[in-house]
Amino acid sequence: MAVRKRVESSFVAFDVTYVDGTRSSNRRVPSTALGGLDGDEPAKEIIQEQDVAIGAASGKPRPEIAAVERSPLPEVVKPVVKKKF
């Protein structure tokens, strides 16, 4: 059996707030598009492009983006292991 290589795909999740007050959580943006001198600014443009595609598919245009911020990382909760003596 051949061993498959894992394809490394790295995304950054963003929370989006629209001008009408609605929110959209965990919008994925490729991490390769971020960084550099612009920081997270390219994420807003990428999410706007995604919104145009979503609006065209659904027939309802999305409102304008008011703010974009990184989603908080989920906390990893380790299970409590009880030791038996």
C-alpha angles and dihedrals in degrees: 000000000000119000113235120219117230115243109229110227118173124187135173119218121224134190113222126203117196127209091253090058098256120133135212117197132206098012105177122230124177110255090222089070092056133071130046121090095322095058111190096345094103088059091069092054092047092049090048089054089050090050091053090053092046091048092050092050095046098037091233116099116225119240121252118281115254100180141359123199134165116266113245115256113255115252115244110226114202116210117247110246116205115212118222117214 
